[in-house]
Amino acid sequence: MKKIFLMGLATAAMLASCSKDETVEMAPNTRAISFSNAFVDNATRSVADPSFTVATLENFAVYGFTQNGQIFDDVTVSSADNGSAWTYNPIQYWVEGNQYAFAAIAPESVSVSGETLTGSSVADYKVVMAVSFTNDGKTDLLYAAADNVDADDYFMASPQPVSLTFKHQLSKVKFSFKNNVSGAYNIKVTDVKITNAKSTGTLTVSTAADNVWSNVGGNPLELSFGAAGTTDANTADAIAFETEVETYNELLMIPTATTESYNVTFTVELLNGTVSMGTYNHTATISGVELKLGYCYDFAAELNADNIVVDPDDPDDPDAELKPIEFTVNEITPWIDTEEDKTINIP
């Protein structure tokens, strides 16, 4: 049976390399609880990466408790200068003798419910909550929990910043296409899509070490990655390649277990030099892959003579694949003897 699409999962790029921590610190030597001096180490990318940076984050929502109850309830902390300074209103202050626990969600527009302080002391306090999220493929979701604060005499002598390290709660996806047809052919790959991504889910922040997604589903979400190797999705502007290219756009998906599968569609144009030899639509399936929080995935497809023109409706049809142009030598015809007897006169 011919394989329509060979998928490989590149899992080497994991949380440490794909997910850049975003830290928001509070100005020291003040008794006001504030959020400022935000920094992030994000390298410049040649692709369209929807991940938040401090400069693009704009705002986040803070949830905070003392041992006596909630004091920050969906308080919007925002920046008007690309993350150089962060403000909220009204300002709150450290009060000696209290213990504090903070958590934050970005962007602040995300719906949060059931926020509660768990634990019996400042040593194990944790802010738990349920986050309802609707995915569009281009909006990052971040969560951060600060170290708990015991506002004793020592702390109040020089209050320290509330440090929030944000972590990505979605999975990031792109595609790579490898041309294994032959050296004579270039290919163009356009209109790359996942047609049934999950659109809604609930992120549960509990006392467990890791956050967990549940109720994942909703109406199927179509994610369009465009054309491989170019920002333009149009076939006329797509890049013809001999070896391998990636999709320019990276998109975000709600994490799911290995039991979920996703439909992938794309179009391949086969070219001999600059001469178009045909255009073929393909359908494939991603299955058996766990999409984890904070991980980025590169789904690799190898296109060769066996699968580049396979009919998705009849992959077993032996006539639905490229046939090599071959040359054979039938025979070399013998020399033909003449009947004529010619005399050469030598002077």
C-alpha positions in Angstrom: 0.0 0.0 0.0 1.4 3.4 -1.0 1.8 6.0 1.7 0.2 9.3 0.8 2.3 11.3 3.3 5.2 10.4 5.5 5.0 12.2 8.8 7.8 12.5 11.4 7.7 14.3 14.7 10.7 16.4 15.7 10.6 16.4 19.5 14.1 17.5 20.0 13.0 21.1 20.3 11.3 21.0 23.7 10.3 23.4 26.4 13.7 24.7 27.1 14.4 25.8 23.6 11.0 26.6 22.3 9.5 28.4 25.2 11.1 31.7 26.4 10.3 32.5 30.0 8.9 36.0 30.5 9.7 37.6 33.8 8.0 40.6 35.4 9.7 42.1 38.4 8.7 44.7 40.9 10.8 47.8 41.6 12.7 47.2 44.9 12.8 49.4 48.0 9.2 50.3 48.0 6.2 49.2 49.9 3.9 49.4 47.0 3.0 46.2 45.3 4.0 46.9 41.7 5.0 45.3 38.5 7.8 46.8 36.4 11.1 46.3 34.6 9.9 43.4 32.5 12.4 41.6 30.4 12.4 38.6 28.1 15.1 36.8 26.0 13.4 36.2 22.6 15.6 35.7 19.6 14.6 37.2 16.3 12.9 34.6 14.1 12.6 34.4 10.4 9.1 32.9 10.7 5.8 34.3 11.9 5.8 33.2 15.6 2.7 34.0 17.5 4.4 33.6 20.9 4.1 36.5 23.3 7.1 38.6 24.2 7.0 41.3 26.9 6.9 43.9 24.2 3.8 42.3 22.6 2.1 41.1 25.7 0.4 44.4 26.6 -1.4 43.1 29.6 -2.0 40.2 32.1 -4.4 39.6 34.9 -3.2 39.1 38.5 -4.9 37.0 41.2 -3.6 37.4 44.7 -4.4 36.2 48.2 -3.4 36.7 51.8 -4.1 34.2 54.5 -7.3 36.1 55.2 -8.7 36.2 51.7 -8.4 37.5 48.1 -7.0 41.0 47.5 -6.2 40.8 43.7 -9.2 39.6 41.7 -8.6 39.8 37.9 -6.6 43.0 38.3 -5.3 44.1 34.9 -1.6 45.0 34.8 -0.7 46.7 31.5 2.1 48.4 29.7 1.9 51.4 27.3 5.6 51.4 26.4 6.2 47.8 25.1 6.9 46.3 28.4 9.3 48.9 29.9 6.9 49.8 32.7 3.7 48.1 34.0 0.9 49.7 35.9 -2.4 48.9 37.5 -5.0 50.7 39.6 -5.6 51.2 42.4 -2.2 50.6 43.9 -1.9 48.2 46.8 0.7 48.0 49.5 2.6 45.4 51.5 1.2 45.1 55.0 3.4 43.6 57.7 2.2 40.3 59.3 0.5 39.0 56.2 1.4 36.2 53.9 0.9 36.6 50.1 0.4 34.3 47.1 0.1 35.5 43.5 -0.7 34.0 40.1 -1.1 35.6 36.7 -2.8 34.8 33.4 -2.1 36.4 30.0 -3.7 37.8 28.1 -6.0 39.4 30.7 -9.1 38.9 28.5 -9.1 35.1 29.2 -12.0 33.9 31.3 -10.9 32.6 34.8 -13.1 31.1 37.4 -12.9 29.3 40.8 -9.7 31.0 41.9 -8.9 29.8 45.4 -6.0 29.8 47.8 -5.0 26.3 48.8 -2.4 25.2 51.4 -2.1 25.6 55.1 0.8 28.0 55.4 3.0 30.3 53.3 5.3 27.3 52.7 2.6 25.6 50.5 0.1 28.3 49.5 -0.9 28.1 45.9 -3.5 30.0 43.8 -5.6 27.5 41.8 -8.1 28.3 39.1 -9.9 27.2 36.0 -9.1 29.0 32.7 -11.6 28.8 29.8 -9.9 29.3 26.5 -11.0 29.7 22.9 -8.2 29.1 20.4 -7.6 31.0 17.1 -4.2 29.6 16.4 -2.5 33.0 16.9 -3.1 34.0 20.5 -0.7 32.7 23.1 -1.8 31.6 26.6 0.6 32.2 29.5 0.5 31.3 33.2 2.8 32.4 36.0 3.0 31.7 39.8 5.1 33.8 42.0 7.1 32.7 45.1 5.0 33.1 48.2 5.8 36.1 50.4 5.9 36.3 54.2 5.8 40.0 55.0 7.7 39.7 58.3 10.1 42.3 59.8 13.0 41.1 57.5 10.9 41.4 54.3 9.4 44.7 55.3 12.8 46.3 55.9 13.4 46.0 52.1 10.5 44.6 50.2 11.5 42.4 47.2 9.9 42.3 43.8 7.1 39.9 42.9 8.7 37.9 40.2 6.3 36.3 37.6 7.8 33.8 35.2 5.3 33.1 32.5 5.1 29.7 30.8 3.4 28.8 27.6 0.3 26.7 28.0 -0.3 25.8 24.4 1.6 23.7 21.8 3.2 25.4 18.8 3.2 23.7 15.4 4.8 24.1 11.9 5.5 21.8 8.9 8.6 20.9 6.9 8.5 19.4 3.4 11.3 17.4 1.8 11.6 16.9 -1.9 12.7 13.3 -2.6 11.3 13.1 -6.1 14.5 13.4 -8.1 17.1 16.0 -9.0 15.2 16.9 -12.2 12.2 18.2 -10.3 11.3 21.1 -8.1 8.1 21.2 -6.1 5.9 23.9 -4.7 3.8 23.2 -1.6 0.8 25.6 -0.9 -2.4 25.9 1.1 -1.1 23.8 4.1 -3.8 23.4 6.6 -4.9 21.5 9.7 -8.7 21.3 9.2 -9.9 20.0 12.6 -7.9 21.5 15.4 -9.5 21.9 18.8 -11.1 25.3 19.4 -12.0 25.3 23.1 -10.7 23.8 26.3 -10.3 24.3 30.1 -6.9 24.7 31.7 -6.9 23.6 35.3 -4.4 25.0 37.7 -4.4 22.8 40.7 -2.1 21.7 43.5 -0.5 19.2 41.0 2.9 20.0 39.6 1.6 20.4 36.1 -1.4 22.2 34.7 -3.9 20.0 32.9 -6.2 20.5 29.9 -9.8 19.1 29.9 -13.1 19.6 28.0 -11.1 20.0 24.8 -13.3 20.2 21.7 -15.7 22.7 20.3 -16.3 23.3 16.6 -13.4 22.2 14.4 -10.8 24.9 13.9 -9.1 25.3 10.6 -5.5 26.5 10.9 -3.9 27.8 7.7 -0.1 27.7 7.5 0.0 29.1 4.0 2.7 28.1 1.4 6.0 26.4 2.4 9.0 28.7 2.4 7.1 32.0 1.8 4.8 34.4 3.5 2.4 34.3 0.6 -0.1 31.4 0.3 -0.6 31.9 -3.5 0.7 29.2 -5.8 2.1 31.8 -8.2 4.3 33.3 -5.5 5.3 30.0 -3.7 8.9 28.9 -3.7 9.9 26.0 -5.8 12.5 23.9 -3.9 14.8 21.1 -4.6 15.5 19.9 -1.1 13.6 21.0 2.0 11.6 24.0 3.2 9.5 24.9 6.2 6.2 26.7 6.5 6.7 30.4 7.4 3.8 30.5 9.8 3.9 28.8 13.2 0.5 28.4 14.8 -0.8 27.4 18.2 -2.9 24.4 19.3 -4.6 23.3 22.5 -2.6 20.4 23.9 -4.2 16.9 23.5 -3.4 13.3 24.2 -2.2 10.6 21.8 -5.8 9.5 21.2 -6.5 12.6 19.1 -5.8 12.8 15.4 -5.7 15.7 13.0 -6.4 16.0 9.3 -3.8 17.8 7.1 -4.4 19.0 3.6 -2.0 20.7 1.1 -1.4 21.1 -2.6 1.8 20.1 -4.5 2.8 21.4 -7.9 5.5 19.4 -9.7 7.9 21.3 -11.9 10.5 20.3 -14.4 12.7 23.3 -14.2 10.1 26.1 -14.7 7.7 23.9 -16.6 4.6 22.8 -14.6 4.0 19.1 -14.9 0.9 18.9 -12.7 -0.8 20.0 -9.5 -2.1 17.5 -6.9 -4.1 17.8 -3.7 -3.1 15.7 -0.7 -4.7 14.6 2.5 -2.9 13.1 5.5 -3.4 12.3 9.1 -1.4 13.2 12.2 -2.1 10.5 14.8 -0.5 9.0 17.9 1.1 12.3 18.9 0.8 13.9 22.3 0.7 17.7 22.1 2.3 19.0 25.3 2.2 22.3 27.1 5.0 24.6 26.1 6.4 22.3 23.3 6.9 23.2 19.7 6.5 20.5 17.0 7.9 20.3 13.4 5.8 17.8 11.4 8.1 16.6 8.6 6.7 15.3 5.3 8.8 13.5 2.7 7.4 13.8 -0.9 8.7 11.2 -3.4 7.6 9.5 -6.6 5.5 6.9 -4.7 3.3 9.4 -2.9 3.4 12.8 -4.5 0.5 12.2 -6.9 -1.3 9.4 -5.0 -5.1 9.7 -5.2 -6.3 10.1 -1.6 -9.5 8.4 -2.4 -7.7 5.3 -3.8 -4.2 5.0 -2.4 -3.8 1.4 -3.5 -4.3 2.3 -7.2 -1.0 1.4 -8.9 -1.7 3.9 -11.6 -2.0 6.8 -9.1 1.7 7.5 -8.7 4.5 9.0 -10.7 5.9 6.7 -13.3 9.6 7.2 -14.2 10.5 8.0 -17.8 12.7 5.1 -18.7 14.8 4.3 -21.9 15.6 0.9 -23.2 17.6 -0.3 -26.3 15.6 -2.8 -28.3 18.4 -3.6 -30.8 21.1 -2.3 -33.0 20.2 -3.1 -36.6 22.9 -4.9 -38.6 24.9 -3.4 -41.4 23.3 -3.9 -44.8 25.5 -5.5 -47.4 25.1 -4.3 -51.0 24.9 -6.4 -54.1 27.0 -4.1 -56.1 30.6 -5.0 -57.0 32.6 -1.9 -57.5 36.2 -1.7 -58.8 38.6 0.9 -57.7 41.1 1.8 -60.3 44.5 2.7 -58.8 46.7 4.9 -61.1 
